[in-house]
């Protein structure tokens, strides 16, 4: 469902994706999905197999569309003002309010996931809206360095899924996503946040998740958000006791430096 609201005086668009067999009495988690540079909400919907994912895993997917006024899509770089950052944070507030008014939302399970520019923004968003977000997933994102705004410690300790494409994950020689992902992890570690680290070694490309039969491609990624509600203790995760889910790639591990980087051929070429 394509939605339009007025936020900070501007018309803003986003997609709301609910299970096709949704029942009014069903209380569902929410995952915000922030798209990459040069993409759209529809691109994320299609590439992320979002309809199939929400049908199977029972959550509401909210896919914001960038305003279109920024060179790097979302206000995560050193170029954007604090006022512009707050504008998109308010957009998040308004989307969550809108969805909560229309559906029975599980307010204890609101996650944020982003890819590339969207991942850079997700790391900034949790710093200013940590009182609402239960966990986040960063795919080739990060924080800090000369180009990206620094990590801001959120009010709530939240689990983080931090993924990047190894030493060749860069964008035009301007951003080294491995370095800024590591900088993000250092902030998370010092703040006592649980980290699931994944390194696929395929550069700035679609992560090579291999789904089991009957699963969508990124099922284990969305499941991370669903497995980590707001009320967990600082640094806590069910994965510490039960071990990593069997459908997570073997190139993931717990904690900064915990991943064993993937080895092998890559299907998709670097896209930046």
Protein Blocks (a to p, Z undefined) as FASTA:
>chain_A
ZZdddeehiacdddddddfkbcfklccddddddddehiafklmmmmnommmmmmmnopad
dddddehlafnlpacbfkbcfklmmmmmmmmmmmmmmmmmmpccdfklccdddehjlmmm
mmmmmmmmmmmbgbdcdehiaeedjkbccddddfbdcddddddebjmlcgehlacfklmm
mmmmmmmmmnopacddddehnajaddfbdcdehiafklmmmmmmmmmcfklcehiafklm
nopafkbcfkbcedehkaccdedddfbdcfZZ
